[in-house]
Amino acid sequence: MKYITTVITVIMVIVLAFSVFYNRQKKEVQAFEDKYIKLNLAELYMILNDDKMSKMHGMDYVFRGRVYLDSALEKEGYFGVLRVAMVCCAADTIAAGFRIPAKYLPEGTENGAWVKVYGKAKRIGKDKEGETVLGDKSSRTMSGSPISVTVRNDFIFVPDKIEKIERPDDGYMYKWNESGPYNY
């Protein structure tokens, strides 16, 4: 009987220790995520396009998108994270996003993989305003068919963290707000 009581006590201590550790780790993850503004890529585009919102340029953001590997980006040392925006119908879709330095691409991440990206947009020069239309047709898998694919020239996104995620219920962006609450 004494042996059973000792075993039960040890198990309870282990469960309690694991519970404390798990809850602490969960709180740390939540604190990390809480410091980022959740938005979609179209909303981040609007914030960066509006000079009145320049105070928001250095803030921490998190968005979801798909990895886009393109030879033009790779030559410059980047990969793209893009999301497809649809205003009316499939005929008017455009995939738009940001260049991210290639050193941040998680190992083994394939073209088209969904990711969540935490970090900051960094201006790399006003002389590079506009967008680059990418033309590597072998990489165009954003919607399963060729669409217009662009990335910002004047900003890159410098991540604090990139994590692979499952595809959201709906991968398209249909709405974008000029101010919060944003559509993540």
C-alpha positions as CSV (number, residue, x, y, z in Angstrom):
1,M,0.0,0.0,0.0
2,K,2.8,2.4,0.9
3,Y,4.4,1.6,-2.5
4,I,1.2,2.6,-4.4
5,T,0.9,5.8,-2.4
6,T,4.4,6.8,-3.3
7,V,3.9,6.0,-7.0
8,I,0.7,8.1,-7.0
9,T,2.4,11.0,-5.3
10,V,5.3,10.9,-7.8
11,I,2.8,10.8,-10.7
12,M,0.9,13.8,-9.2
13,V,4.2,15.8,-8.8
14,I,5.1,15.1,-12.4
15,V,1.7,16.1,-13.7
16,L,1.8,19.3,-11.6
17,A,5.3,20.2,-12.8
18,F,4.3,19.5,-16.5
19,S,1.2,21.6,-16.0
20,V,3.1,24.6,-14.6
21,F,5.7,24.3,-17.4
22,Y,3.1,24.0,-20.1
23,N,1.1,27.0,-18.8
24,R,4.2,29.1,-18.5
25,Q,5.2,28.2,-22.1
26,K,1.7,28.9,-23.4
27,K,1.8,32.4,-21.7
28,E,5.2,33.2,-23.2
29,V,3.9,32.3,-26.7
30,Q,0.7,34.4,-26.2
31,A,2.8,37.4,-25.0
32,F,5.0,37.1,-28.1
33,E,1.9,37.0,-30.4
34,D,0.2,39.8,-28.6
35,K,2.9,42.3,-29.5
36,Y,2.1,41.9,-33.2
37,I,-0.8,43.6,-35.2
38,K,-2.7,41.0,-37.1
39,L,-3.6,42.0,-40.6
40,N,-3.7,40.8,-44.2
41,L,-1.2,41.7,-46.8
42,A,-3.5,44.2,-48.6
43,E,-3.9,46.1,-45.4
44,L,-0.2,46.2,-44.8
45,Y,0.2,47.6,-48.4
46,M,-2.3,50.4,-47.6
47,I,-0.5,51.3,-44.3
48,L,2.8,51.6,-46.1
49,N,1.3,53.5,-49.0
50,D,-0.2,56.2,-46.8
51,D,2.3,58.9,-45.7
52,K,-0.2,59.9,-42.9
53,M,0.4,56.5,-41.4
54,S,4.2,56.6,-41.4
55,K,4.1,56.3,-37.6
56,M,2.9,52.7,-38.2
57,H,5.7,51.8,-40.6
58,G,8.0,50.6,-37.9
59,M,5.5,48.5,-35.9
60,D,5.4,44.8,-35.5
61,Y,3.0,42.9,-37.8
62,V,1.9,39.3,-38.4
63,F,0.3,38.1,-41.6
64,R,-0.4,34.9,-43.4
65,G,0.6,34.1,-46.9
66,R,2.1,31.6,-49.3
67,V,5.8,31.2,-50.0
68,Y,6.7,32.2,-53.6
69,L,10.0,31.1,-55.0
70,D,10.9,33.0,-58.2
71,S,14.1,33.1,-60.1
72,A,14.1,36.9,-60.2
73,L,13.8,37.1,-56.4
74,E,16.3,34.4,-55.8
75,K,18.9,36.3,-57.9
76,E,18.5,39.2,-55.5
77,G,18.6,37.0,-52.4
78,Y,14.9,37.0,-51.6
79,F,11.8,34.9,-51.6
80,G,8.3,36.2,-51.6
81,V,5.3,35.8,-49.3
82,L,2.1,36.5,-51.1
83,R,-1.6,36.3,-50.8
84,V,-4.2,36.4,-53.6
85,A,-6.7,39.3,-53.5
86,M,-10.0,39.1,-55.2
87,V,-12.3,42.1,-55.7
88,C,-15.0,40.6,-57.9
89,C,-14.2,37.3,-59.5
90,A,-11.3,35.0,-60.3
91,A,-10.5,36.9,-63.5
92,D,-9.5,40.0,-61.4
93,T,-7.3,38.2,-58.9
94,I,-3.8,39.4,-58.1
95,A,-1.2,37.9,-55.8
96,A,0.7,40.6,-54.0
97,G,3.2,40.6,-51.1
98,F,6.6,41.3,-49.9
99,R,10.2,40.2,-50.5
100,I,11.9,38.6,-47.5
101,P,15.6,37.9,-47.3
102,A,16.3,34.3,-48.3
103,K,18.2,33.6,-45.1
104,Y,14.8,33.6,-43.2
105,L,13.2,30.9,-45.4
106,P,12.6,27.9,-43.1
107,E,14.6,24.9,-44.3
108,G,12.5,22.5,-46.4
109,T,9.8,25.1,-47.2
110,E,8.3,24.5,-50.6
111,N,6.9,26.9,-53.1
112,G,3.2,27.5,-52.3
113,A,3.5,26.5,-48.6
114,W,1.4,28.5,-46.2
115,V,3.3,30.5,-43.5
116,K,2.6,33.0,-40.7
117,V,5.2,35.8,-40.7
118,Y,6.0,38.0,-37.7
119,G,8.2,41.1,-38.1
120,K,8.6,44.6,-39.5
121,A,8.4,46.2,-42.9
122,K,11.6,48.0,-43.7
123,R,11.9,50.8,-46.2
124,I,14.8,50.1,-48.6
125,G,14.6,53.3,-50.6
126,K,12.1,55.8,-52.0
127,D,13.8,55.5,-55.3
128,K,12.5,52.0,-55.7
129,E,8.8,52.8,-55.2
130,G,6.2,50.7,-57.0
131,E,6.1,47.0,-57.6
132,T,7.9,44.3,-59.6
133,V,5.8,42.1,-61.7
134,L,7.3,38.6,-61.5
135,G,7.4,36.5,-64.6
136,D,8.7,33.1,-63.6
137,K,5.8,31.1,-64.9
138,S,7.1,27.8,-63.5
139,S,6.5,29.2,-60.0
140,R,3.0,30.5,-60.5
141,T,1.0,28.2,-58.2
142,M,-0.7,30.8,-56.1
143,S,-4.2,30.0,-57.3
144,G,-3.4,27.0,-59.5
145,S,-3.4,29.1,-62.7
146,P,-1.3,32.0,-64.1
147,I,-2.2,35.3,-62.4
148,S,-0.5,38.6,-61.9
149,V,2.1,38.4,-59.2
150,T,3.8,41.5,-57.7
151,V,6.0,42.3,-54.8
152,R,6.8,45.7,-53.2
153,N,10.1,47.4,-54.3
154,D,10.3,50.1,-51.6
155,F,9.9,47.8,-48.6
156,I,11.1,44.4,-47.6
157,F,9.7,42.4,-44.7
158,V,12.2,41.4,-42.0
159,P,10.8,38.6,-39.9
160,D,11.3,37.8,-36.3
161,K,9.8,34.5,-36.9
162,I,8.2,32.4,-39.7
163,E,6.2,29.4,-39.0
164,K,4.6,26.9,-41.4
165,I,0.8,26.7,-41.0
166,E,-2.1,24.8,-42.5
167,R,-4.0,26.5,-45.3
168,P,-6.7,28.8,-43.9
169,D,-10.3,28.0,-44.6
170,D,-10.3,30.6,-47.4
171,G,-6.9,31.6,-48.8
172,Y,-8.1,34.7,-50.6
173,M,-8.3,38.2,-49.4
174,Y,-11.7,39.8,-50.1
175,K,-11.7,42.7,-47.6
176,W,-9.2,45.2,-46.4
177,N,-9.6,48.0,-43.9
178,E,-7.7,51.2,-43.8
179,S,-7.6,51.1,-40.0
180,G,-8.3,48.5,-37.4
181,P,-9.9,46.2,-36.8
182,Y,-8.1,44.5,-39.6
183,N,-8.9,41.3,-41.5
184,Y,-6.3,38.7,-40.7
